[in-house]
Amino acid sequence: MTDTVHADRVSALLAGVPTGLWIDGASRPSEAGAQFDVRDPATGEVLTTVADATVADATAALDSASAVGKAWATTAPRERSLILRRAWELVVERTEDFALLMTIEMGKTLAESRGEVAYGAEFLRWFSEEAVRIGGRTATAPSGNGRILVTKEPVGPCLAITPWNFPLAMGTRKIGPALAAGCTMIVKPAEDTPLTMLLLAQVFADAGLPAGVLSVLPTMSAPTVVASLMTDSRLRKVSFTGSTGVGKKLIEQSADQVLRTSMELGGNAPFIVFDDADIDAAVDGAMAAKMRNGGEACTAANRILVHNPVRERFTAALSARIAAGVVGPGYADGTTLGPLINARQRDSVASLVGEAVDAGARVHTGGAPVDGPGYFYAPTVIDDVPAGARILTEEIFGPVAVITGFDTEDEAIERANDTEYGLAAYFYTTSLDRALRVSSALESGMVGVNRGVISDPAAPFGGVKQSGLGSEGGSEGIEEYLNTKYIALTP
């Protein structure tokens, strides 16, 4: 598209996006009148400014959530279901608006953004269906002295803290089950990407969600604002997606009020290619698992482990595919890889690659930032990375494929599990026995067998070890927002 057409589309889109705080069903300025800039990572230029929430604003949002909490909790499940269903329909209708908005504030290509709209919207449809299936049970007490009645009730006001890499889906994955369960929710979106969540709040209002049930608080003072909410006795749950370091701090803070917590934290996903794998399929899977979202995903393949007999062939094929990537603004025709989110992330990727190369790693393609405006890094493949390199132990969060070899299945499993994380793992094989054996041996909350993309709204998403607590999505997702109550009935 031409620069003029793009500028006109962006201008028209931004004119319809709320830029205030979303509290009590409406957009409003911060009590302090403060604002902050939202920038296009492809150019570094300011897109717009949004209201900057303070502690007073957070209190106002929780006041609103608490005031309508009982009414929303007792709203008929079918009504909650229909509101979520209407929200799903409206998001799908506005696919192009949401896609362009995510592309200009986060950087991913329009094709990737459209994919996220489809994926993120599906959580609203899925949980609209789960809203009317909240169960319980009844049984005769084994002693015969009465009946056991077990019911499910909403936990109460919730706080969701969402990341910048999937601005829509990480919100709908939390909002969907919370509203389905009958909880009110305050969302604190990432400061890099608040616009998508503000537009979603408007969509929910258009879908008929009562004022106060959902609030959105963009802020540049996240630690202070979040702490003020988590020390308020009215808040009953916090759900966070982000780094393990921040997650640990939130878990500590949650202890004072004994808050329910859901934590989807960091990852260091292994991608294993065995010598019996379909190599062409494995390369396709590696492209999806590594390059999806420009590598800025907690499920991204961080360590590609390849059986040495097929390592040279696999590396050559993957390098050719990655080298063919077209770097540019996500909204430009032909672009396959957009910018990283900001200069800090670009410099972090450059530092990890630079240290590995200095220690002896070999660059097959890429290996450096791209000159010009914006925060671009060339699609990269490196191998011969020495053990202990930071790039093998830390999340890369960028378009860098790191390949190492192995000789035996046991070695591959041991190295795959040699991490404090356990979110996602992938492997390719044509052997059913090996598929079952390796799936069981991998210390990971999610495993993709001959698949490079595993996220599904109908499946539980979550990790083990320091990758988090709880599950999002699937029938398990709504349980995170429900308390279990036991009622003892005498005959």
WOVENUR-V351571 format. One record per backbone hydrogen bond with DSSP energy under -0.5 kcal/mol. CO is the residue of the C=O (numbers start at 1). NH is the residue of the N-H. E is the energy in kcal/mol with one decimal. If there is no record, write none. Layout:
CO_NH_E / CO_NH_E
//
This chain:
2_6_-2.6 / 3_7_-2.6 / 4_8_-2.3 / 5_9_-2.4 / 6_10_-2.7 / 7_11_-2.4 / 8_12_-2.3 / 9_13_-2.4 / 10_14_-3.0 / 11_15_-1.5 / 12_16_-0.5 / 13_16_-1.7 / 14_17_-1.2 / 16_18_-0.5 / 19_51_-2.6 / 21_23_-0.8 / 21_28_-2.6 / 22_216_-2.2 / 23_26_-1.1 / 26_23_-2.2 / 28_21_-3.1 / 30_33_-1.4 / 34_52_-2.4 / 36_50_-2.5 / 38_47_-3.7 / 38_48_-1.2 / 39_41_-0.7 / 40_43_-1.5 / 40_44_-3.7 / 41_375_-1.9 / 45_40_-2.8 / 48_38_-2.7 / 50_36_-2.3 / 51_53_-0.7 / 54_58_-2.2 / 55_59_-2.4 / 56_60_-2.0 / 57_61_-2.3 / 58_62_-2.3 / 59_63_-2.5 / 60_64_-2.2 / 61_65_-2.5 / 62_66_-2.5 / 63_67_-2.2 / 64_68_-1.5 / 66_69_-0.5 / 66_70_-0.5 / 68_72_-2.5 / 69_73_-2.5 / 70_74_-1.7 / 72_75_-1.0 / 76_79_-0.7 / 76_80_-2.1 / 77_81_-2.5 / 78_82_-2.4 / 79_83_-2.0 / 80_84_-2.0 / 81_85_-2.3 / 82_86_-2.5 / 83_87_-2.3 / 84_88_-2.3 / 85_89_-2.3 / 86_90_-2.4 / 87_91_-2.5 / 88_92_-2.4 / 89_93_-2.4 / 90_94_-1.7 / 92_95_-1.6 / 94_98_-2.6 / 95_99_-2.8 / 96_100_-2.3 / 97_101_-2.3 / 98_102_-2.5 / 99_103_-2.3 / 100_104_-2.5 / 101_105_-1.7 / 102_106_-2.4 / 102_107_-0.9 / 103_107_-1.0 / 109_113_-2.6 / 110_114_-2.7 / 111_115_-1.8 / 112_116_-2.1 / 113_117_-2.3 / 114_118_-2.1 / 115_119_-2.3 / 116_120_-3.8 / 117_121_-2.7 / 118_122_-1.3 / 119_123_-0.7 / 120_123_-0.9 / 120_124_-0.6 / 121_124_-1.1 / 121_125_-1.5 / 122_126_-3.1 / 123_127_-2.4 / 124_128_-1.3 / 125_129_-1.4 / 126_130_-1.4 / 127_131_-1.6 / 129_132_-0.5 / 130_133_-2.0 / 131_134_-0.6 / 133_135_-0.5 / 137_150_-3.1 / 139_148_-3.7 / 141_144_-2.3 / 146_141_-2.5 / 147_149_-0.6 / 147_489_-2.7 / 148_139_-2.2 / 149_487_-3.5 / 150_137_-2.0 / 151_485_-2.8 / 153_483_-3.9 / 157_236_-2.8 / 157_237_-1.0 / 158_186_-2.5 / 159_239_-2.9 / 160_162_-0.6 / 160_188_-3.2 / 161_241_-1.9 / 164_167_-0.6 / 166_170_-2.0 / 168_171_-0.9 / 168_172_-2.5 / 169_173_-2.2 / 171_174_-1.2 / 171_175_-3.3 / 172_176_-2.1 / 174_178_-1.6 / 175_179_-2.8 / 176_180_-2.2 / 177_181_-2.1 / 178_182_-0.8 / 178_183_-2.9 / 179_182_-0.6 / 184_158_-2.0 / 185_215_-2.0 / 186_160_-3.0 / 187_189_-0.7 / 187_217_-2.9 / 188_162_-1.6 / 190_193_-0.9 / 194_198_-1.8 / 195_199_-2.4 / 196_200_-2.0 / 197_201_-2.0 / 198_202_-1.7 / 199_203_-2.1 / 200_204_-2.4 / 201_205_-2.0 / 202_206_-2.3 / 203_207_-1.7 / 204_209_-2.4 / 205_208_-1.4 / 210_213_-1.7 / 213_185_-3.0 / 215_187_-2.9 / 216_22_-2.4 / 218_53_-2.9 / 221_225_-2.6 / 222_226_-3.0 / 223_227_-2.0 / 224_228_-1.9 / 225_229_-1.4 / 226_230_-2.5 / 227_231_-1.3 / 229_232_-1.4 / 231_233_-0.5 / 232_235_-1.5 / 236_260_-2.1 / 237_159_-2.2 / 238_262_-1.9 / 239_161_-2.7 / 240_264_-2.9 / 243_247_-2.3 / 244_248_-2.4 / 245_249_-1.4 / 246_250_-2.2 / 247_251_-2.3 / 248_252_-2.1 / 249_253_-2.4 / 250_254_-2.1 / 251_255_-0.7 / 252_255_-1.1 / 253_256_-0.7 / 254_258_-0.6 / 254_259_-2.1 / 255_258_-0.7 / 260_238_-2.5 / 262_240_-2.7 / 263_265_-0.7 / 263_469_-1.8 / 264_242_-2.0 / 269_302_-2.3 / 269_303_-2.1 / 270_426_-2.3 / 271_305_-2.4 / 272_274_-0.6 / 272_428_-2.3 / 273_307_-2.8 / 274_277_-1.9 / 277_279_-1.0 / 278_282_-2.4 / 279_283_-2.4 / 280_284_-2.1 / 281_285_-2.6 / 282_286_-2.5 / 283_287_-2.3 / 284_288_-1.8 / 285_289_-3.0 / 286_290_-2.5 / 287_291_-2.0 / 288_292_-1.1 / 289_301_-1.9 / 291_294_-2.2 / 292_295_-1.8 / 293_296_-1.7 / 295_297_-1.7 / 295_398_-0.5 / 297_300_-1.5 / 300_269_-0.7 / 300_302_-0.6 / 303_271_-2.6 / 303_305_-0.8 / 304_306_-0.6 / 304_404_-2.6 / 305_273_-2.8 / 306_406_-1.5 / 307_310_-2.0 / 307_311_-0.6 / 308_311_-0.9 / 308_312_-0.6 / 310_314_-2.5 / 311_315_-2.9 / 312_316_-2.2 / 313_317_-2.1 / 314_318_-2.8 / 315_319_-2.6 / 316_320_-2.0 / 317_321_-1.9 / 318_322_-2.7 / 319_323_-2.7 / 320_324_-1.0 / 322_325_-1.7 / 325_327_-0.6 / 326_336_-2.6 / 326_337_-2.1 / 329_332_-1.9 / 330_110_-1.9 / 332_335_-1.6 / 337_328_-2.2 / 342_346_-2.0 / 343_347_-2.6 / 344_348_-2.0 / 345_349_-2.2 / 346_350_-2.2 / 347_351_-2.2 / 348_352_-2.2 / 349_353_-2.4 / 350_354_-2.7 / 351_355_-2.4 / 352_356_-1.8 / 353_357_-2.7 / 354_358_-2.5 / 355_359_-1.3 / 356_361_-2.5 / 357_360_-1.6 / 362_364_-0.5 / 362_383_-2.2 / 365_381_-1.9 / 368_378_-2.2 / 374_376_-0.5 / 375_340_-3.7 / 376_370_-1.8 / 378_367_-0.5 / 380_401_-2.9 / 381_364_-3.1 / 381_365_-1.2 / 382_403_-2.8 / 383_362_-3.1 / 386_389_-1.7 / 389_392_-1.8 / 389_393_-0.5 / 390_393_-1.3 / 390_394_-2.4 / 398_400_-2.0 / 399_380_-2.7 / 400_402_-0.5 / 401_382_-2.6 / 401_403_-0.6 / 402_304_-2.9 / 403_384_-0.6 / 403_385_-0.6 / 404_306_-2.7 / 406_308_-2.8 / 408_412_-2.1 / 409_413_-2.4 / 410_414_-2.5 / 411_415_-2.5 / 412_416_-2.4 / 413_417_-2.2 / 414_418_-0.5 / 415_418_-0.6 / 417_419_-2.3 / 420_466_-2.5 / 422_445_-2.0 / 422_464_-2.3 / 423_446_-1.4 / 425_448_-2.9 / 426_272_-2.7 / 427_450_-2.8 / 428_274_-2.0 / 430_432_-0.6 / 431_435_-2.3 / 432_436_-2.4 / 433_437_-2.4 / 434_438_-3.0 / 435_439_-1.9 / 436_440_-1.7 / 437_441_-1.4 / 438_442_-1.9 / 442_444_-1.5 / 446_425_-1.3 / 447_449_-0.6 / 448_427_-2.2 / 448_450_-0.7 / 456_459_-2.5 / 457_474_-3.2 / 460_462_-0.5 / 461_472_-2.4 / 464_467_-1.9 / 465_468_-1.0 / 467_265_-2.3 / 469_263_-2.3 / 472_461_-2.9 / 473_477_-1.3 / 474_477_-0.7 / 474_478_-0.5 / 476_479_-0.7 / 476_480_-0.6 / 477_480_-0.9 / 478_481_-1.8 / 479_482_-1.5 / 481_155_-1.8 / 483_153_-2.4 / 483_485_-0.5 / 485_151_-2.7 / 485_487_-0.5 / 487_149_-2.3 / 487_489_-0.6 / 489_147_-2.9
//
